[in-house]
Amino acid sequence: MRRKVVLILMFSFICFISLGAFGDIKADFESGNYEKIINDYEKQVSINELKKEELIKAYLYLGASFEKKGDNTKALLYYKKAKELGIKFNNQAPGKLSSLSLFRKVFGFEGVEYKEAKEGKSFFKSPLFYIGAAIITGVAIYFIVKSLKKENSEESNPDNNKTRNEAIIIDHRSLNVGSIPDSWIDKVKSDIKLHYAHTSHGSQLTKGMEILMNKYSRLKYTLEYYELPDSNNLCILDGQSSGDDYITPELYWKDGGDSYTRNTLNKYKKINVSMWAWCTQLEYYSESEVDEYLRKMEELEKAFPSVTFVYMTGNAQARGEEGYRRYQNNEKIRKYCKEHKKVLYDFADIDSWYNGEQATYTYNGKTVPVEHPHYSGDQWGHTSLSNCENKGKALWYLLASIKGWGGN
């Protein structure tokens, strides 16, 4: 986009310069400023036929002025330049040049009777030129403004909920945070303003971010509750601007809870990514309640087109019937995100994988993913600190992907 804007600006600049240069030709001829005309044209790489006409006339008149002053050496120089450009008179000389002997000698008019021609009108002096130049310049300005508006709109939000070629899926394969180039980490920190709402399980992500920041100086973030921080680091608003930091479905999307989210996004208009994490709701939610979640997220996307909303799956800790229902609901969310090209943070998938192995159990003959035993414990957010670290890595991976990094 920026390249297009630069090209349009250059094109417009040429239009303006050309308009100014050609508009001055008449004045230059009338004032006898032929050297200026010659200097202006000789700086150009190529000369089209219309420009050649003006240049020939400048050479002729400049030569004539020197001949009238008695400086035949310089007069001859300019006459020859005009002749080299292929001037043709057809037995008619422009202006009063027919009275000049050196001119007659150079151009072969000695002893030849011919009529004195009237000087023709240059296209560059006609109204058509100015009308055409004005139209071209106006069109260039229109596209400049249009391009700048579009570019500003795209730069103001990293994704804009526009149609993607494919969904962005963040899962156990998205943990190699070391593969993210520094330039993309810097883009995340400078451009993304994150709104993150969650309960206890969701705190695994922020704890993981803290662990990573203590290990790697480049992965810095600034988090404030209820308010959007102003920092050179990645800025995160945790909770809602209402003063709530334990965000259940009823405080983000369910049963009118989207009003809290709308108020937060309206208050902090710099926020361009928003996400909400499940607790254990998917272990007992019906299919219709999951449908409501998906519908409400769509409504928020339409209401805030400059904000990228991140869908999430629920944790993979429960077993038995509850674990199977959670798995079915997670699958429904995954399927929806893939089909509709959404952004998905697959919390459950990250839970179930460790060292290339996925933990599962069997329920009524069905294989169901479950949190890997390596992560068992309750060091933070009902899991291990190593699982929290993975969740933090996946969050950085998510944000870099939203910005446009292709991943690996």
ZAVO-33567 format. One record per residue (C-alpha): x, y, z; residue in one letter. Coordinates in nm, 3 decimals, decimal comma, always signed. Layout:
<atoms>
u X | v Y | w Z | resn A;
...
</atoms>
This chain:
<atoms>
u +0,000 | v +0,000 | w +0,000 | resn M;
u +0,276 | v +0,245 | w +0,090 | resn R;
u +0,451 | v +0,176 | w -0,239 | resn R;
u +0,132 | v +0,263 | w -0,426 | resn K;
u +0,098 | v +0,587 | w -0,233 | resn V;
u +0,458 | v +0,681 | w -0,313 | resn V;
u +0,403 | v +0,613 | w -0,685 | resn L;
u +0,084 | v +0,817 | w -0,687 | resn I;
u +0,257 | v +1,104 | w -0,508 | resn L;
u +0,539 | v +1,097 | w -0,761 | resn M;
u +0,291 | v +1,093 | w -1,048 | resn F;
u +0,099 | v +1,383 | w -0,900 | resn S;
u +0,421 | v +1,574 | w -0,843 | resn F;
u +0,516 | v +1,531 | w -1,208 | resn I;
u +0,171 | v +1,657 | w -1,310 | resn C;
u +0,210 | v +1,969 | w -1,100 | resn F;
u +0,566 | v +2,034 | w -1,217 | resn I;
u +0,465 | v +1,985 | w -1,579 | resn S;
u +0,170 | v +2,217 | w -1,541 | resn L;
u +0,390 | v +2,483 | w -1,389 | resn G;
u +0,668 | v +2,441 | w -1,644 | resn A;
u +0,449 | v +2,446 | w -1,952 | resn F;
u +0,234 | v +2,722 | w -1,812 | resn G;
u +0,544 | v +2,941 | w -1,799 | resn D;
u +0,644 | v +2,883 | w -2,164 | resn I;
u +0,430 | v +3,162 | w -2,301 | resn K;
u +0,568 | v +3,407 | w -2,046 | resn A;
u +0,922 | v +3,291 | w -2,115 | resn D;
u +0,884 | v +3,348 | w -2,489 | resn F;
u +0,724 | v +3,688 | w -2,443 | resn E;
u +1,000 | v +3,796 | w -2,208 | resn S;
u +1,270 | v +3,655 | w -2,433 | resn G;
u +1,384 | v +3,412 | w -2,163 | resn N;
u +1,485 | v +3,148 | w -2,414 | resn Y;
u +1,783 | v +3,020 | w -2,215 | resn E;
u +1,551 | v +2,917 | w -1,931 | resn K;
u +1,337 | v +2,717 | w -2,170 | resn I;
u +1,642 | v +2,544 | w -2,312 | resn I;
u +1,788 | v +2,467 | w -1,970 | resn N;
u +1,455 | v +2,326 | w -1,848 | resn D;
u +1,421 | v +2,096 | w -2,148 | resn Y;
u +1,782 | v +1,984 | w -2,169 | resn E;
u +1,757 | v +1,850 | w -1,813 | resn K;
u +1,493 | v +1,601 | w -1,921 | resn Q;
u +1,591 | v +1,251 | w -2,030 | resn V;
u +1,365 | v +1,237 | w -2,334 | resn S;
u +1,175 | v +1,492 | w -2,540 | resn I;
u +0,848 | v +1,414 | w -2,711 | resn N;
u +0,736 | v +1,587 | w -3,032 | resn E;
u +0,540 | v +1,862 | w -2,860 | resn L;
u +0,832 | v +1,948 | w -2,635 | resn K;
u +1,068 | v +1,936 | w -2,933 | resn K;
u +0,861 | v +2,203 | w -3,106 | resn E;
u +0,905 | v +2,442 | w -2,816 | resn E;
u +1,275 | v +2,365 | w -2,786 | resn L;
u +1,337 | v +2,429 | w -3,158 | resn I;
u +1,161 | v +2,764 | w -3,132 | resn K;
u +1,373 | v +2,854 | w -2,829 | resn A;
u +1,692 | v +2,773 | w -3,020 | resn Y;
u +1,574 | v +2,977 | w -3,319 | resn L;
u +1,474 | v +3,283 | w -3,120 | resn Y;
u +1,785 | v +3,270 | w -2,905 | resn L;
u +1,997 | v +3,243 | w -3,221 | resn G;
u +1,804 | v +3,532 | w -3,375 | resn A;
u +1,861 | v +3,750 | w -3,068 | resn S;
u +2,236 | v +3,694 | w -3,091 | resn F;
u +2,234 | v +3,761 | w -3,466 | resn E;
u +2,057 | v +4,092 | w -3,407 | resn K;
u +2,325 | v +4,181 | w -3,153 | resn K;
u +2,594 | v +4,098 | w -3,407 | resn G;
u +2,719 | v +3,786 | w -3,227 | resn D;
u +2,705 | v +3,549 | w -3,521 | resn N;
u +2,918 | v +3,284 | w -3,345 | resn T;
u +2,655 | v +3,221 | w -3,078 | resn K;
u +2,375 | v +3,271 | w -3,327 | resn A;
u +2,521 | v +3,002 | w -3,549 | resn L;
u +2,553 | v +2,765 | w -3,250 | resn L;
u +2,181 | v +2,785 | w -3,170 | resn Y;
u +2,070 | v +2,772 | w -3,532 | resn Y;
u +2,265 | v +2,449 | w -3,573 | resn K;
u +2,101 | v +2,301 | w -3,259 | resn K;
u +1,761 | v +2,376 | w -3,407 | resn A;
u +1,867 | v +2,218 | w -3,734 | resn K;
u +1,992 | v +1,903 | w -3,554 | resn E;
u +1,644 | v +1,852 | w -3,410 | resn L;
u +1,508 | v +1,818 | w -3,764 | resn G;
u +1,334 | v +2,151 | w -3,815 | resn I;
u +1,124 | v +2,182 | w -4,132 | resn K;
u +0,995 | v +2,512 | w -4,274 | resn F;
u +0,832 | v +2,415 | w -4,602 | resn N;
u +0,939 | v +2,753 | w -4,749 | resn N;
u +0,790 | v +2,939 | w -4,454 | resn Q;
u +0,988 | v +3,092 | w -4,170 | resn A;
u +0,833 | v +3,165 | w -3,830 | resn P;
u +0,803 | v +3,518 | w -3,708 | resn G;
u +1,039 | v +3,777 | w -3,851 | resn K;
u +1,332 | v +3,541 | w -3,896 | resn L;
u +1,314 | v +3,581 | w -4,275 | resn S;
u +1,487 | v +3,919 | w -4,244 | resn S;
u +1,801 | v +3,770 | w -4,083 | resn L;
u +2,080 | v +3,686 | w -4,328 | resn S;
u +2,260 | v +3,427 | w -4,113 | resn L;
u +1,934 | v +3,247 | w -4,053 | resn F;
u +1,866 | v +3,247 | w -4,431 | resn R;
u +2,213 | v +3,109 | w -4,499 | resn K;
u +2,200 | v +2,828 | w -4,238 | resn V;
u +1,858 | v +2,705 | w -4,341 | resn F;
u +1,908 | v +2,741 | w -4,717 | resn G;
u +1,677 | v +3,034 | w -4,788 | resn F;
u +1,931 | v +3,249 | w -4,973 | resn E;
u +1,786 | v +3,360 | w -5,308 | resn G;
u +1,455 | v +3,191 | w -5,234 | resn V;
u +1,131 | v +3,375 | w -5,208 | resn E;
u +0,900 | v +3,250 | w -4,933 | resn Y;
u +0,618 | v +3,374 | w -4,724 | resn K;
u +0,658 | v +3,466 | w -4,362 | resn E;
u +0,459 | v +3,217 | w -4,157 | resn A;
u +0,241 | v +3,305 | w -3,866 | resn K;
u +0,353 | v +3,143 | w -3,545 | resn E;
u +0,126 | v +2,854 | w -3,457 | resn G;
u -0,027 | v +2,799 | w -3,119 | resn K;
u +0,149 | v +2,547 | w -2,901 | resn S;
u -0,070 | v +2,281 | w -2,746 | resn F;
u +0,085 | v +2,374 | w -2,411 | resn F;
u -0,061 | v +2,723 | w -2,438 | resn K;
u -0,410 | v +2,603 | w -2,518 | resn S;
u -0,698 | v +2,563 | w -2,272 | resn P;
u -0,707 | v +2,191 | w -2,354 | resn L;
u -0,370 | v +2,143 | w -2,190 | resn F;
u -0,472 | v +2,307 | w -1,866 | resn Y;
u -0,802 | v +2,117 | w -1,857 | resn I;
u -0,623 | v +1,787 | w -1,916 | resn G;
u -0,353 | v +1,858 | w -1,660 | resn A;
u -0,616 | v +1,959 | w -1,403 | resn A;
u -0,811 | v +1,636 | w -1,463 | resn I;
u -0,499 | v +1,419 | w -1,431 | resn I;
u -0,388 | v +1,598 | w -1,117 | resn T;
u -0,736 | v +1,572 | w -0,967 | resn G;
u -0,749 | v +1,197 | w -1,031 | resn V;
u -0,405 | v +1,155 | w -0,875 | resn A;
u -0,512 | v +1,347 | w -0,564 | resn I;
u -0,828 | v +1,136 | w -0,536 | resn Y;
u -0,631 | v +0,812 | w -0,534 | resn F;
u -0,376 | v +0,954 | w -0,290 | resn I;
u -0,650 | v +1,041 | w -0,041 | resn V;
u -0,825 | v +0,707 | w -0,094 | resn K;
u -0,502 | v +0,511 | w -0,049 | resn S;
u -0,403 | v +0,704 | w +0,262 | resn L;
u -0,745 | v +0,649 | w +0,420 | resn K;
u -0,727 | v +0,277 | w +0,354 | resn K;
u -0,370 | v +0,253 | w +0,479 | resn E;
u -0,456 | v +0,441 | w +0,799 | resn N;
u -0,753 | v +0,213 | w +0,852 | resn S;
u -0,541 | v -0,098 | w +0,809 | resn E;
u -0,261 | v +0,029 | w +1,031 | resn E;
u -0,502 | v +0,127 | w +1,308 | resn S;
u -0,591 | v -0,238 | w +1,362 | resn N;
u -0,384 | v -0,548 | w +1,297 | resn P;
u -0,653 | v -0,768 | w +1,148 | resn D;
u -0,974 | v -0,567 | w +1,110 | resn N;
u -1,185 | v -0,887 | w +1,112 | resn N;
u -1,154 | v -0,888 | w +0,734 | resn K;
u -1,190 | v -1,215 | w +0,548 | resn T;
u -0,875 | v -1,426 | w +0,594 | resn R;
u -0,743 | v -1,681 | w +0,351 | resn N;
u -0,749 | v -1,928 | w +0,638 | resn E;
u -0,812 | v -1,946 | w +1,011 | resn A;
u -0,539 | v -1,867 | w +1,262 | resn I;
u -0,511 | v -2,171 | w +1,490 | resn I;
u -0,281 | v -2,155 | w +1,791 | resn I;
u -0,220 | v -2,494 | w +1,955 | resn D;
u +0,059 | v -2,720 | w +2,088 | resn H;
u +0,252 | v -2,658 | w +1,764 | resn R;
u +0,268 | v -2,286 | w +1,843 | resn S;
u +0,510 | v -2,288 | w +2,137 | resn L;
u +0,844 | v -2,211 | w +1,970 | resn N;
u +0,850 | v -1,849 | w +2,077 | resn V;
u +1,224 | v -1,836 | w +2,003 | resn G;
u +1,143 | v -1,867 | w +1,632 | resn S;
u +0,958 | v -1,535 | w +1,631 | resn I;
u +1,197 | v -1,271 | w +1,494 | resn P;
u +1,270 | v -0,966 | w +1,708 | resn D;
u +1,113 | v -0,744 | w +1,443 | resn S;
u +0,777 | v -0,920 | w +1,487 | resn W;
u +0,801 | v -0,909 | w +1,866 | resn I;
u +0,860 | v -0,534 | w +1,833 | resn D;
u +0,555 | v -0,502 | w +1,608 | resn K;
u +0,343 | v -0,679 | w +1,867 | resn V;
u +0,467 | v -0,452 | w +2,145 | resn K;
u +0,421 | v -0,133 | w +1,948 | resn S;
u +0,095 | v -0,208 | w +1,767 | resn D;
u -0,119 | v -0,447 | w +1,971 | resn I;
u -0,331 | v -0,334 | w +2,266 | resn K;
u -0,474 | v -0,646 | w +2,426 | resn L;
u -0,794 | v -0,684 | w +2,627 | resn H;
u -0,788 | v -1,013 | w +2,818 | resn Y;
u -1,079 | v -1,136 | w +3,032 | resn A;
u -1,069 | v -1,460 | w +3,233 | resn H;
u -1,123 | v -1,642 | w +3,560 | resn T;
u -0,875 | v -1,873 | w +3,738 | resn S;
u -0,784 | v -2,109 | w +3,452 | resn H;
u -0,726 | v -1,812 | w +3,225 | resn G;
u -0,459 | v -1,678 | w +3,460 | resn S;
u -0,230 | v -1,948 | w +3,322 | resn Q;
u -0,164 | v -1,721 | w +3,023 | resn L;
u -0,064 | v -1,415 | w +3,223 | resn T;
u +0,148 | v -1,624 | w +3,461 | resn K;
u +0,321 | v -1,774 | w +3,160 | resn G;
u +0,385 | v -1,424 | w +3,023 | resn M;
u +0,543 | v -1,331 | w +3,355 | resn E;
u +0,769 | v -1,638 | w +3,350 | resn I;
u +0,880 | v -1,560 | w +2,996 | resn L;
u +0,950 | v -1,193 | w +3,068 | resn M;
u +1,178 | v -1,298 | w +3,357 | resn N;
u +1,365 | v -1,531 | w +3,121 | resn K;
u +1,377 | v -1,322 | w +2,804 | resn Y;
u +1,418 | v -0,946 | w +2,812 | resn S;
u +1,259 | v -0,901 | w +2,470 | resn R;
u +0,924 | v -1,046 | w +2,585 | resn L;
u +0,821 | v -0,752 | w +2,798 | resn K;
u +0,462 | v -0,659 | w +2,870 | resn Y;
u +0,277 | v -0,418 | w +3,096 | resn T;
u -0,049 | v -0,533 | w +3,254 | resn L;
u -0,304 | v -0,330 | w +3,446 | resn E;
u -0,640 | v -0,431 | w +3,584 | resn Y;
u -0,946 | v -0,245 | w +3,452 | resn Y;
u -0,733 | v +0,008 | w +3,259 | resn E;
u -0,523 | v +0,002 | w +2,945 | resn L;
u -0,161 | v +0,083 | w +3,031 | resn P;
u +0,052 | v +0,326 | w +2,832 | resn D;
u +0,387 | v +0,162 | w +2,775 | resn S;
u +0,647 | v +0,073 | w +2,512 | resn N;
u +0,591 | v -0,291 | w +2,608 | resn N;
u +0,295 | v -0,505 | w +2,506 | resn L;
u -0,001 | v -0,340 | w +2,679 | resn C;
u -0,266 | v -0,562 | w +2,841 | resn I;
u -0,592 | v -0,460 | w +3,006 | resn L;
u -0,688 | v -0,745 | w +3,240 | resn D;
u -1,059 | v -0,772 | w +3,325 | resn G;
u -1,325 | v -0,513 | w +3,241 | resn Q;
u -1,326 | v -0,137 | w +3,281 | resn S;
u -1,618 | v -0,184 | w +3,524 | resn S;
u -1,369 | v -0,287 | w +3,792 | resn G;
u -1,422 | v -0,661 | w +3,754 | resn D;
u -1,123 | v -0,893 | w +3,712 | resn D;
u -1,290 | v -1,235 | w +3,753 | resn Y;
u -1,473 | v -1,247 | w +3,424 | resn I;
u -1,739 | v -1,514 | w +3,391 | resn T;
u -1,942 | v -1,554 | w +3,072 | resn P;
u -2,201 | v -1,318 | w +3,220 | resn E;
u -1,939 | v -1,044 | w +3,232 | resn L;
u -1,811 | v -1,084 | w +2,874 | resn Y;
u -2,077 | v -1,224 | w +2,637 | resn W;
u -2,360 | v -1,423 | w +2,803 | resn K;
u -2,700 | v -1,289 | w +2,914 | resn D;
u -2,617 | v -0,927 | w +2,834 | resn G;
u -2,261 | v -0,959 | w +2,958 | resn G;
u -2,140 | v -0,828 | w +2,624 | resn D;
u -2,234 | v -0,481 | w +2,752 | resn S;
u -1,928 | v -0,496 | w +2,982 | resn Y;
u -1,709 | v -0,579 | w +2,686 | resn T;
u -1,864 | v -0,307 | w +2,473 | resn R;
u -1,813 | v -0,049 | w +2,748 | resn N;
u -1,447 | v -0,146 | w +2,784 | resn T;
u -1,380 | v -0,128 | w +2,410 | resn L;
u -1,567 | v +0,203 | w +2,378 | resn N;
u -1,369 | v +0,352 | w +2,666 | resn K;
u -1,030 | v +0,229 | w +2,542 | resn Y;
u -1,051 | v +0,269 | w +2,167 | resn K;
u -0,685 | v +0,175 | w +2,118 | resn K;
u -0,765 | v -0,186 | w +2,207 | resn I;
u -0,740 | v -0,393 | w +1,888 | resn N;
u -0,737 | v -0,750 | w +2,022 | resn V;
u -0,985 | v -0,894 | w +2,272 | resn S;
u -1,007 | v -1,247 | w +2,414 | resn M;
u -1,192 | v -1,430 | w +2,688 | resn W;
u -1,093 | v -1,763 | w +2,848 | resn A;
u -1,324 | v -2,041 | w +2,962 | resn W;
u -1,314 | v -2,199 | w +3,304 | resn C;
u -1,507 | v -2,530 | w +3,330 | resn T;
u -1,831 | v -2,417 | w +3,159 | resn Q;
u -1,780 | v -2,637 | w +2,855 | resn L;
u -1,799 | v -2,944 | w +3,077 | resn E;
u -2,171 | v -2,881 | w +3,131 | resn Y;
u -2,281 | v -2,632 | w +2,863 | resn Y;
u -2,538 | v -2,750 | w +2,612 | resn S;
u -2,484 | v -2,726 | w +2,239 | resn E;
u -2,724 | v -2,431 | w +2,223 | resn S;
u -2,520 | v -2,241 | w +2,483 | resn E;
u -2,206 | v -2,291 | w +2,275 | resn V;
u -2,402 | v -2,165 | w +1,975 | resn D;
u -2,490 | v -1,857 | w +2,178 | resn E;
u -2,120 | v -1,801 | w +2,254 | resn Y;
u -2,032 | v -1,819 | w +1,885 | resn L;
u -2,321 | v -1,590 | w +1,790 | resn R;
u -2,227 | v -1,332 | w +2,054 | resn K;
u -1,866 | v -1,330 | w +1,940 | resn M;
u -1,985 | v -1,265 | w +1,586 | resn E;
u -2,199 | v -0,977 | w +1,709 | resn E;
u -1,902 | v -0,823 | w +1,888 | resn L;
u -1,691 | v -0,858 | w +1,572 | resn E;
u -1,953 | v -0,671 | w +1,370 | resn K;
u -1,990 | v -0,402 | w +1,638 | resn A;
u -1,612 | v -0,349 | w +1,662 | resn F;
u -1,464 | v -0,414 | w +1,317 | resn P;
u -1,128 | v -0,272 | w +1,423 | resn S;
u -1,088 | v -0,530 | w +1,700 | resn V;
u -0,970 | v -0,887 | w +1,644 | resn T;
u -1,168 | v -1,120 | w +1,870 | resn F;
u -0,993 | v -1,440 | w +1,971 | resn V;
u -1,201 | v -1,755 | w +2,024 | resn Y;
u -1,084 | v -2,011 | w +2,280 | resn M;
u -1,141 | v -2,373 | w +2,376 | resn T;
u -1,184 | v -2,480 | w +2,737 | resn G;
u -0,922 | v -2,663 | w +2,947 | resn N;
u -0,875 | v -3,040 | w +2,907 | resn A;
u -0,863 | v -3,145 | w +3,273 | resn Q;
u -1,199 | v -3,321 | w +3,325 | resn A;
u -1,244 | v -3,690 | w +3,253 | resn R;
u -1,546 | v -3,916 | w +3,218 | resn G;
u -1,875 | v -3,777 | w +3,089 | resn E;
u -1,785 | v -3,417 | w +3,171 | resn E;
u -1,458 | v -3,452 | w +2,984 | resn G;
u -1,635 | v -3,598 | w +2,683 | resn Y;
u -1,892 | v -3,314 | w +2,675 | resn R;
u -1,610 | v -3,061 | w +2,704 | resn R;
u -1,433 | v -3,235 | w +2,414 | resn Y;
u -1,748 | v -3,221 | w +2,198 | resn Q;
u -1,799 | v -2,852 | w +2,273 | resn N;
u -1,434 | v -2,780 | w +2,200 | resn N;
u -1,465 | v -2,964 | w +1,870 | resn E;
u -1,768 | v -2,753 | w +1,783 | resn K;
u -1,569 | v -2,433 | w +1,847 | resn I;
u -1,272 | v -2,564 | w +1,646 | resn R;
u -1,492 | v -2,658 | w +1,352 | resn K;
u -1,664 | v -2,318 | w +1,354 | resn Y;
u -1,335 | v -2,128 | w +1,364 | resn C;
u -1,186 | v -2,328 | w +1,078 | resn K;
u -1,495 | v -2,299 | w +0,860 | resn E;
u -1,538 | v -1,925 | w +0,924 | resn H;
u -1,164 | v -1,841 | w +0,925 | resn K;
u -1,156 | v -1,711 | w +1,281 | resn K;
u -0,867 | v -1,672 | w +1,525 | resn V;
u -0,857 | v -1,961 | w +1,775 | resn L;
u -0,642 | v -2,008 | w +2,085 | resn Y;
u -0,674 | v -2,384 | w +2,144 | resn D;
u -0,625 | v -2,397 | w +2,520 | resn F;
u -0,731 | v -2,763 | w +2,545 | resn A;
u -0,493 | v -2,885 | w +2,275 | resn D;
u -0,198 | v -2,724 | w +2,454 | resn I;
u -0,309 | v -2,896 | w +2,776 | resn D;
u -0,305 | v -3,243 | w +2,622 | resn S;
u +0,038 | v -3,246 | w +2,455 | resn W;
u +0,384 | v -3,287 | w +2,608 | resn Y;
u +0,708 | v -3,377 | w +2,433 | resn N;
u +0,531 | v -3,492 | w +2,117 | resn G;
u +0,283 | v -3,712 | w +2,302 | resn E;
u -0,090 | v -3,646 | w +2,345 | resn Q;
u -0,261 | v -3,775 | w +2,658 | resn A;
u -0,603 | v -3,935 | w +2,603 | resn T;
u -0,861 | v -4,154 | w +2,773 | resn Y;
u -1,145 | v -4,366 | w +2,642 | resn T;
u -1,512 | v -4,291 | w +2,703 | resn Y;
u -1,780 | v -4,517 | w +2,556 | resn N;
u -1,535 | v -4,630 | w +2,294 | resn G;
u -1,435 | v -4,273 | w +2,206 | resn K;
u -1,079 | v -4,141 | w +2,238 | resn T;
u -1,084 | v -3,815 | w +2,432 | resn V;
u -0,785 | v -3,581 | w +2,478 | resn P;
u -0,706 | v -3,488 | w +2,839 | resn V;
u -0,447 | v -3,279 | w +3,020 | resn E;
u -0,108 | v -3,451 | w +3,006 | resn H;
u +0,010 | v -3,598 | w +3,340 | resn P;
u +0,329 | v -3,392 | w +3,310 | resn H;
u +0,120 | v -3,086 | w +3,389 | resn Y;
u -0,067 | v -3,231 | w +3,688 | resn S;
u -0,063 | v -3,020 | w +4,003 | resn G;
u -0,184 | v -2,680 | w +4,110 | resn D;
u +0,118 | v -2,456 | w +4,106 | resn Q;
u -0,083 | v -2,182 | w +3,935 | resn W;
u -0,428 | v -2,163 | w +3,780 | resn G;
u -0,498 | v -2,535 | w +3,851 | resn H;
u -0,194 | v -2,658 | w +3,659 | resn T;
u +0,187 | v -2,665 | w +3,657 | resn S;
u +0,413 | v -2,368 | w +3,594 | resn L;
u +0,554 | v -2,540 | w +3,283 | resn S;
u +0,202 | v -2,554 | w +3,137 | resn N;
u +0,158 | v -2,186 | w +3,224 | resn C;
u +0,480 | v -2,110 | w +3,040 | resn E;
u +0,349 | v -2,292 | w +2,734 | resn N;
u +0,030 | v -2,085 | w +2,747 | resn K;
u +0,240 | v -1,766 | w +2,756 | resn G;
u +0,447 | v -1,882 | w +2,459 | resn K;
u +0,131 | v -1,954 | w +2,264 | resn A;
u -0,002 | v -1,605 | w +2,345 | resn L;
u +0,308 | v -1,438 | w +2,197 | resn W;
u +0,276 | v -1,670 | w +1,897 | resn Y;
u -0,090 | v -1,572 | w +1,862 | resn L;
u -0,024 | v -1,199 | w +1,868 | resn L;
u +0,264 | v -1,223 | w +1,619 | resn A;
u +0,037 | v -1,425 | w +1,388 | resn S;
u -0,238 | v -1,165 | w +1,415 | resn I;
u +0,016 | v -0,900 | w +1,314 | resn K;
u +0,098 | v -1,101 | w +1,003 | resn G;
u +0,396 | v -1,318 | w +1,095 | resn W;
u +0,378 | v -1,638 | w +0,895 | resn G;
u +0,502 | v -1,867 | w +1,172 | resn G;
u +0,696 | v -2,184 | w +1,107 | resn N;
</atoms>
